[in-house]
């Protein structure tokens, strides 16, 4: 009888120890979990989503290797004419020429260029419809009038660059442009360049119309 009671007491003691041991293990797991989570939060930053990298690489020129993660995006200056100060795409969208009512730098067009390039073909385009409302051929110094606008073409430049002033980098049509002064009802609303290749970079400050340079010629 005493032997049976001793065995029963031994079994109860072992069961209690086992339950206590399991409880401690579970508690250890619970307390260690936040430490692992905290460590992962303070580790290396998560990589950029693939869509972000794809959008970044869309601006690359054809044949250019893909940019590695973290590389600054290409800003679009590859298309700018030689001698033009660098601008990014956001700045290009701001070049609506607001408040450009006078030339912001000297005009130094070589005499040879003035004598060679004598006329330009220009379209007046309605912004809303995108249609050409008037096309005209104009010579140096001539003024064209349309719907309250007076458009005076001061210079026809085959290779416009901004080198401490408006000038021509050569006498070849590498970056054709015209320098114009535009008035509306007698008030100057724009004075500056109109590029053939970059019509959105600079244009007249008008709510309805834009000017498009179609081309320049020697005659």
Backbone bond lengths (Angstrom), bond angles and torsions (degrees), N, CA, C in turn:
res aa  C-N    CA-C-N  psi(-1)  N-CA   C-N-CA  omega(-1)  CA-C   N-CA-C  phi
1 X - - - 1.455 - - 1.522 110.33 -
2 X 1.356 116.04 -46.86 1.460 120.14 178.08 1.527 110.70 -62.96
3 X 1.360 115.71 -36.49 1.483 119.17 179.96 1.515 110.85 -64.78
4 X 1.339 116.36 -40.62 1.472 119.92 -179.59 1.531 110.52 -65.26
5 X 1.329 115.65 -40.11 1.465 118.86 -179.98 1.518 111.26 -65.68
6 X 1.319 116.72 -36.31 1.468 120.53 179.52 1.523 111.35 -67.07
7 X 1.359 115.60 -40.98 1.471 119.49 178.73 1.526 111.36 -64.34
8 X 1.352 115.65 -40.17 1.459 119.88 179.28 1.523 111.06 -63.42
9 X 1.329 115.83 -41.22 1.471 119.06 179.08 1.532 111.45 -64.84
10 X 1.343 115.56 -36.99 1.476 120.11 178.86 1.513 111.54 -64.82
11 X 1.359 116.11 -42.43 1.470 120.53 179.58 1.534 111.11 -64.24
12 X 1.324 116.58 -41.10 1.473 120.36 178.85 1.526 110.06 -62.93
13 X 1.325 117.24 -40.34 1.470 120.42 179.76 1.511 112.77 -65.46
14 X 1.329 115.79 -42.53 1.473 119.13 178.36 1.522 111.32 -63.57
15 X 1.328 118.60 -41.86 1.469 122.57 179.96 1.520 111.03 -62.18
16 X 1.338 116.28 -41.48 1.468 120.45 -179.93 1.522 111.33 -64.69
17 X 1.356 115.58 -40.10 1.479 119.69 179.32 1.520 111.28 -65.78
18 X 1.348 115.25 -39.33 1.469 118.97 -179.84 1.522 111.14 -64.82
19 X 1.353 115.70 -43.20 1.471 119.73 179.74 1.510 110.53 -64.36
20 X 1.313 118.43 -40.28 1.461 122.69 178.95 1.518 111.22 -63.68
21 X 1.357 116.05 -41.40 1.467 120.58 179.90 1.524 111.39 -64.01
22 X 1.337 116.57 -42.91 1.479 119.95 179.14 1.524 110.79 -63.65
23 X 1.336 116.61 -39.50 1.457 120.09 179.30 1.502 112.07 -62.19
24 X 1.339 115.80 -40.51 1.464 119.15 178.86 1.512 111.80 -65.70
25 X 1.355 117.29 -38.45 1.476 120.48 178.96 1.522 110.84 -64.55
26 X 1.356 116.29 -44.06 1.464 119.33 179.56 1.527 110.98 -62.75
27 X 1.357 115.28 -40.00 1.465 119.25 179.47 1.519 111.39 -65.85
28 X 1.351 115.62 -36.64 1.474 119.60 178.15 1.515 110.93 -64.62
29 X 1.349 116.14 -39.76 1.464 119.88 178.82 1.517 110.84 -63.47
30 X 1.342 116.09 -42.21 1.457 120.27 -177.86 1.514 111.49 -65.50
31 X 1.327 116.84 -39.62 1.468 119.81 -178.07 1.516 112.11 -75.73
32 X 1.343 116.99 -26.15 1.469 119.12 -178.93 1.509 112.38 -81.61
33 X 1.344 119.15 -23.13 1.468 122.29 -176.15 1.516 112.69 -60.49
34 X 1.341 120.06 -46.97 1.469 119.46 179.63 1.506 112.75 -61.78
35 X 1.320 119.24 -32.59 1.460 121.72 179.39 1.520 110.97 -63.80
36 X 1.354 116.84 -41.15 1.465 120.51 178.01 1.518 110.17 -64.31
37 X 1.338 117.18 -44.77 1.461 121.44 -179.85 1.520 111.27 -61.35
38 X 1.355 115.25 -43.16 1.461 119.77 -179.44 1.511 111.10 -63.43
39 X 1.300 117.00 -38.81 1.464 120.84 -179.75 1.516 111.00 -65.35
40 X 1.343 117.23 -39.33 1.464 119.91 -179.39 1.516 111.08 -68.92
41 X 1.377 115.90 -33.22 1.461 118.39 179.41 1.514 111.25 -67.47
42 X 1.347 117.78 -31.93 1.452 121.48 -176.94 1.527 112.89 -93.11
43 X 1.324 116.67 5.91 1.459 120.45 -178.12 1.513 111.56 -80.43
44 X 1.376 116.40 -157.69 1.465 122.50 -178.68 1.514 110.34 -64.19
45 X 1.367 119.27 147.77 1.465 121.78 -179.87 1.511 111.42 -66.15
46 X 1.331 114.69 150.51 1.455 120.33 179.28 1.527 109.83 -66.01
47 X 1.336 118.72 143.23 1.473 120.55 178.78 1.511 111.03 -67.02
48 X 1.360 116.40 155.13 1.457 121.61 179.02 1.520 110.41 -65.68
49 X 1.351 117.41 147.04 1.465 119.50 175.18 1.524 110.82 -61.06
50 X 1.320 115.61 151.56 1.462 119.93 -179.49 1.516 111.34 -60.78
51 X 1.335 116.67 -34.88 1.470 118.57 -179.27 1.509 111.07 -62.25
52 X 1.346 117.23 -35.54 1.464 120.71 178.58 1.516 110.87 -64.88
53 X 1.336 117.20 -42.10 1.456 120.68 179.67 1.520 110.88 -69.01
54 X 1.339 116.24 -36.98 1.463 119.01 179.45 1.517 110.88 -64.44
55 X 1.353 116.36 -43.10 1.463 119.50 178.56 1.515 110.73 -63.44
56 X 1.333 117.29 -36.68 1.462 121.32 -179.28 1.516 110.54 -65.89
57 X 1.341 116.69 -37.44 1.458 120.51 -176.08 1.520 113.05 -82.55
58 X 1.354 117.51 -9.68 1.461 119.34 -179.40 1.519 112.52 -66.52
59 X 1.344 117.57 -22.79 1.460 121.35 -177.60 1.518 113.31 -84.71
60 X 1.334 117.54 -1.86 1.455 119.79 -176.85 1.521 110.90 -74.75
61 X 1.336 118.62 146.06 1.457 120.97 175.93 1.517 110.78 -67.95
62 X 1.350 118.65 156.17 1.463 121.70 -179.72 1.522 111.89 -55.57
63 X 1.343 115.52 134.17 1.460 120.19 177.26 1.511 114.28 87.44
64 X 1.346 117.58 -7.73 1.463 120.42 -179.40 1.522 109.07 -77.06
65 X 1.344 118.81 136.92 1.465 119.67 177.23 1.516 111.05 -61.85
66 X 1.355 115.02 151.55 1.451 119.65 -178.12 1.527 111.29 -66.90
67 X 1.337 115.68 144.66 1.455 120.32 -179.48 1.523 110.61 -72.09
68 X 1.339 118.02 140.27 1.464 120.33 175.32 1.513 110.60 -72.65
69 X 1.355 117.07 160.29 1.467 119.65 178.17 1.523 111.40 -56.90
70 X 1.335 115.92 136.51 1.456 120.28 178.86 1.508 114.84 89.02
71 X 1.356 118.13 -7.88 1.461 121.11 179.61 1.520 109.36 -72.88
72 X 1.337 118.71 136.45 1.475 119.58 178.33 1.511 110.73 -63.34
73 X 1.342 118.28 143.38 1.462 120.88 -177.27 1.513 112.74 -68.34
74 X 1.336 115.65 153.87 1.459 122.02 174.60 1.525 108.20 -68.74
75 X 1.331 118.07 136.03 1.469 120.18 -172.61 1.521 114.31 -100.98
76 X 1.321 118.49 3.91 1.457 119.18 174.27 1.506 115.50 92.09
77 X 1.334 119.55 6.36 1.460 121.39 -178.09 1.526 112.74 -74.37
78 X 1.375 116.81 -8.37 1.461 118.45 -178.83 1.521 112.10 -63.16
79 X 1.360 116.89 -22.68 1.458 120.15 -176.32 1.524 113.59 -94.84
80 X 1.325 117.35 -2.65 1.461 119.41 -177.26 1.522 111.08 -73.78
81 X 1.333 117.41 148.06 1.458 120.35 178.76 1.521 111.36 -68.28
82 X 1.353 116.98 153.81 1.464 119.90 179.08 1.527 111.32 -57.53
83 X 1.317 116.42 136.09 1.450 121.17 177.98 1.510 114.82 89.86
84 X 1.363 117.78 -10.28 1.460 119.67 179.96 1.523 109.32 -81.03
85 X 1.335 118.16 136.84 1.466 119.17 178.29 1.517 110.55 -62.19
86 X 1.361 118.13 144.79 1.465 120.58 -176.86 1.522 111.93 -65.46
87 X 1.324 115.23 139.26 1.460 120.92 174.81 1.513 107.77 -137.09
88 X 1.342 117.33 151.74 1.449 119.16 174.00 1.521 109.25 -97.64
89 X 1.328 115.76 177.15 1.452 119.30 -173.09 1.522 112.05 -65.07
90 X 1.334 116.42 -34.97 1.454 118.79 178.70 1.520 111.33 -64.25
91 X 1.350 116.44 -40.07 1.455 119.51 179.07 1.515 111.18 -68.92
92 X 1.349 116.54 -35.06 1.462 119.10 178.80 1.523 110.63 -60.59
93 X 1.345 115.66 -39.06 1.454 118.27 -179.89 1.527 111.84 -67.74
94 X 1.340 117.12 -20.70 1.457 120.95 179.86 1.529 112.40 -86.11
95 X 1.332 117.25 -9.45 1.461 120.62 -177.33 1.534 110.57 -79.94
96 X 1.309 117.01 52.16 1.463 120.75 175.97 1.522 110.08 -83.69
97 X 1.334 116.13 1.18 1.463 123.33 174.52 1.515 113.23 68.97
98 X 1.329 116.59 27.04 1.460 119.07 175.96 1.525 109.06 -63.51
99 X 1.308 114.67 139.04 1.465 122.94 178.68 1.528 113.28 69.03
100 X 1.334 118.82 6.87 1.466 120.32 175.63 1.523 108.29 -86.69
101 X 1.305 115.19 78.13 1.457 119.52 -179.55 1.526 111.57 -100.29
102 X 1.326 116.25 0.57 1.463 120.96 172.32 1.517 108.24 -151.41
103 X 1.324 115.90 156.04 1.464 120.41 -177.65 1.529 109.71 -65.33
104 X 1.336 114.81 133.18 1.460 120.61 -174.00 1.523 113.41 -86.85
105 X 1.342 117.48 1.68 1.466 121.65 178.67 1.526 108.99 -158.27
106 X 1.339 118.37 164.07 1.472 120.71 -177.95 1.529 112.22 -63.64
107 X 1.332 114.83 154.42 1.464 121.50 176.36 1.520 108.07 -106.40
108 X 1.327 116.13 119.21 1.473 121.17 -178.11 1.531 109.29 -131.55
109 X 1.316 116.48 72.85 1.459 121.55 179.68 1.533 108.83 -89.02
110 X 1.323 119.44 123.34 1.476 121.04 -179.02 1.527 111.57 -57.95
111 X 1.321 116.01 145.37 1.469 121.54 -178.46 1.519 111.66 -60.73
112 X 1.334 116.41 -36.15 1.471 120.29 179.13 1.520 110.73 -61.00
113 X 1.332 116.92 -39.68 1.462 121.26 179.22 1.525 110.41 -66.21
114 X 1.321 116.91 -43.61 1.464 121.31 -179.40 1.532 110.61 -60.60
115 X 1.340 115.93 -39.42 1.465 119.67 -178.94 1.523 112.43 -74.09
116 X 1.334 117.26 -27.24 1.471 120.81 -175.08 1.524 112.04 -82.82
117 X 1.337 117.03 -48.82 1.459 121.66 -174.00 1.522 108.82 -99.38
118 X 1.350 114.79 111.14 1.458 120.10 -168.15 1.521 114.99 -110.56
119 X 1.331 119.50 -17.31 1.467 119.32 -176.89 1.524 111.21 -146.98
120 X 1.336 113.73 160.27 1.464 120.97 178.87 1.521 108.77 -141.83
121 X 1.321 116.22 147.85 1.464 122.24 175.92 1.522 108.01 -106.48
122 X 1.328 115.36 123.97 1.465 121.21 -172.85 1.526 109.27 -128.60
123 X 1.337 115.91 140.22 1.464 122.05 174.53 1.518 109.75 -109.91
124 X 1.329 115.29 140.48 1.457 121.26 167.59 1.527 106.21 -100.11
125 X 1.329 116.26 120.79 1.463 121.59 -173.56 1.523 110.37 -114.54
126 X 1.332 115.50 134.20 1.456 121.08 175.22 1.531 108.85 -77.12
127 X 1.330 117.57 123.99 1.467 121.41 -176.43 1.528 112.02 -62.82
128 X 1.319 116.87 -40.22 1.459 120.37 -174.10 1.518 112.28 -67.94
129 X 1.309 116.94 -44.97 1.465 120.68 -176.37 1.518 113.56 -95.74
130 X 1.345 116.58 -21.14 1.456 119.92 -176.30 1.523 113.46 76.67
131 X 1.326 116.27 9.10 1.465 120.57 -177.57 1.527 111.35 -93.70
132 X 1.335 114.67 148.86 1.459 121.05 175.81 1.524 107.95 -77.66
133 X 1.330 116.65 119.88 1.466 120.12 -179.99 1.518 111.31 -95.36
134 X 1.344 116.73 -19.45 1.466 119.88 176.07 1.523 109.02 -159.91
135 X 1.318 115.74 135.25 1.465 121.44 173.25 1.525 107.65 -121.70
136 X 1.322 115.93 135.96 1.463 118.44 -178.69 1.524 110.16 -144.05
137 X 1.320 114.14 151.66 1.465 122.16 173.32 1.523 107.53 -107.00
138 X 1.316 116.21 126.51 1.455 120.71 -172.28 1.521 110.14 -132.02
139 X 1.339 115.62 148.32 1.462 121.63 178.31 1.533 110.00 -103.33
140 X 1.318 115.17 167.33 1.468 120.19 177.19 1.525 110.78 -51.83
141 X 1.325 116.54 130.53 1.456 121.24 175.57 1.510 115.17 85.08
142 X 1.331 118.91 -7.25 1.465 121.47 -178.33 1.530 111.55 -83.65
143 X 1.337 114.56 155.50 1.461 121.49 178.93 1.524 109.70 -121.34
144 X 1.326 116.37 134.86 1.462 122.64 176.90 1.524 108.56 -114.47
145 X 1.338 117.09 136.57 1.459 121.47 -179.12 1.522 110.11 -113.31
146 X 1.361 114.16 138.30 1.468 119.07 176.98 1.529 109.49 -158.70
147 X 1.318 116.63 123.27 1.462 123.80 172.12 1.528 112.74 48.51
148 X 1.333 115.63 48.83 1.457 120.75 178.90 1.517 114.92 85.64
149 X 1.343 116.87 -6.75 1.466 121.28 178.55 1.522 110.55 -94.71
150 X 1.326 115.82 142.05 1.457 122.30 171.11 1.529 107.36 -121.95
151 X 1.327 116.13 113.31 1.468 121.70 -174.93 1.518 108.62 -110.24
152 X 1.312 116.58 110.31 1.461 121.29 -179.74 1.527 108.78 -106.35
153 X 1.331 115.94 122.87 1.466 121.73 177.91 1.522 107.71 -90.97
154 X 1.318 115.95 110.40 1.464 120.93 -176.91 1.523 111.73 -82.26
155 X 1.348 115.82 -44.20 1.474 120.34 -178.34 1.522 109.90 -143.37
156 X 1.315 114.85 147.89 1.472 123.06 172.57 1.520 106.62 -113.24
157 X 1.332 116.33 119.23 1.471 121.40 -169.70 1.525 109.87 -122.40
158 X 1.333 118.28 123.33 1.468 120.33 -178.17 1.518 114.20 -76.58
159 X 1.331 117.68 -28.19 1.476 120.52 -173.34 1.539 108.10 -143.18
160 X 1.332 114.29 70.39 1.462 119.13 -174.13 1.529 111.43 -69.71
161 X 1.331 116.42 129.06 1.452 123.08 171.81 1.525 107.95 -135.13
162 X 1.323 115.01 158.10 1.460 120.64 178.71 1.519 107.60 -108.35
163 X 1.315 116.28 93.47 1.464 122.40 -176.56 1.524 107.64 -122.95
164 X 1.345 115.96 82.92 1.465 121.57 -173.14 1.528 111.34 56.51
165 X 1.311 114.82 28.54 1.454 120.79 -178.83 1.522 109.69 148.40
166 X 1.331 115.57 168.49 1.463 120.54 177.47 1.521 108.61 -79.10
167 X 1.333 115.97 121.90 1.457 119.78 178.37 1.527 108.59 -149.24
168 X 1.338 115.83 -179.09 1.462 120.74 179.34 1.521 109.06 -115.45
169 X 1.340 115.71 127.53 1.458 119.94 -178.76 1.510 113.31 -71.52
170 X 1.327 117.51 -20.03 1.463 122.21 177.94 1.528 107.45 -162.98
171 X 1.326 115.33 -176.82 1.457 119.73 177.66 1.526 111.17 -104.79
172 X 1.346 115.63 21.01 1.459 121.89 178.52 1.533 109.55 -111.77
173 X 1.338 117.62 148.92 1.474 121.36 -174.79 1.536 113.31 -76.74
174 X 1.300 116.86 63.37 1.465 120.88 179.90 1.529 112.19 -84.90
175 X 1.305 117.25 -30.65 1.468 121.12 177.42 1.530 108.82 -146.76
176 X 1.334 116.75 71.87 1.465 121.05 -174.43 1.529 112.24 -62.12
177 X 1.330 114.96 142.66 1.462 120.83 177.98 1.522 109.22 -160.26
178 X 1.312 115.16 164.18 1.460 120.97 172.03 1.523 107.62 -126.06
179 X 1.321 115.44 148.38 1.456 121.42 173.27 1.521 106.60 -103.76
180 X 1.334 115.93 121.91 1.458 119.70 -172.45 1.533 110.98 -127.70
181 X 1.312 113.53 158.06 1.462 121.93 169.47 1.519 106.64 -125.00
182 X 1.337 116.76 122.66 1.461 121.18 -174.67 1.525 109.48 -117.76
183 X 1.325 115.37 130.08 1.453 121.41 177.42 1.522 109.62 -119.29
184 X 1.338 114.96 148.77 1.460 120.64 173.22 1.517 107.77 -126.93
185 X 1.309 114.54 119.74 1.471 120.75 -176.77 1.523 111.41 52.70
186 X 1.326 115.53 41.87 1.458 121.93 176.10 1.517 115.41 84.23
187 X 1.354 118.54 -5.77 1.464 121.51 -178.60 1.521 110.17 -106.70
188 X 1.343 116.43 131.27 1.460 120.52 -179.29 1.525 110.26 -69.48
189 X 1.343 116.00 122.81 1.466 120.15 179.35 1.531 112.11 -109.88
190 X 1.342 116.57 -13.39 1.463 119.09 178.85 1.513 110.20 -162.25
191 X 1.340 115.06 139.74 1.458 121.61 172.72 1.518 107.45 -144.58
192 X 1.321 116.18 109.75 1.458 119.73 -176.59 1.520 111.59 173.58
193 X 1.331 116.87 -164.79 1.465 120.78 -176.47 1.529 112.76 -89.83
194 X 1.313 115.17 156.35 1.467 123.72 167.60 1.527 105.70 -126.63
195 X 1.327 117.23 113.31 1.461 121.66 -179.65 1.528 110.59 -85.97
196 X 1.321 115.76 143.64 1.463 119.39 174.05 1.530 110.54 -72.68
197 X 1.335 118.07 -43.51 1.463 121.92 -175.54 1.529 112.69 -82.37
198 X 1.314 117.73 -21.35 1.464 121.46 -175.92 1.531 110.09 -130.30
199 X 1.331 117.86 66.35 1.469 120.08 -174.60 1.520 113.89 -65.37
200 X 1.338 118.23 -23.82 1.463 120.55 -177.70 1.522 112.51 -87.78
201 X 1.338 116.74 -10.49 1.458 119.01 -176.31 1.522 110.81 -71.44
202 X 1.328 117.19 -45.99 1.464 122.94 175.83 1.522 107.24 -134.21
203 X 1.317 116.24 135.54 1.462 118.48 175.45 1.513 108.27 -161.01
204 X 1.332 114.84 175.64 1.459 118.79 -174.59 1.531 110.48 -71.23
205 X 1.309 115.46 148.22 1.456 121.74 179.01 1.527 108.51 -87.75
206 X 1.350 114.48 82.80 1.460 119.53 -176.55 1.528 108.90 -138.49
207 X 1.332 118.07 137.67 1.468 120.04 -176.40 1.525 114.16 -70.85
208 X 1.340 117.51 -19.22 1.470 118.70 -173.28 1.527 113.75 -116.43
209 X 1.341 117.54 -35.74 1.460 119.61 -170.74 1.533 112.38 -116.81
210 X 1.337 114.67 153.79 1.469 122.42 168.61 1.523 107.44 -130.96
211 X 1.325 115.76 158.17 1.459 121.39 177.33 1.524 109.55 -104.93
212 X 1.305 115.92 136.90 1.468 122.21 177.59 1.519 108.32 -122.32
213 X 1.322 116.53 121.07 1.464 121.19 175.90 1.518 108.26 -85.02
214 X 1.326 116.22 114.57 1.468 120.64 -179.16 1.507 112.19 -82.74
215 X 1.345 116.52 -32.87 1.468 119.10 -179.21 1.507 111.26 172.69
216 X 1.329 114.19 167.47 1.469 120.92 176.78 1.519 108.48 -125.18
217 X 1.337 116.10 157.67 1.461 119.49 -178.71 1.525 110.44 -145.12
218 X 1.315 113.80 164.32 1.459 120.42 -178.89 1.524 112.58 -83.61
219 X 1.297 116.38 -14.24 1.471 119.28 -176.41 1.509 113.74 -109.99
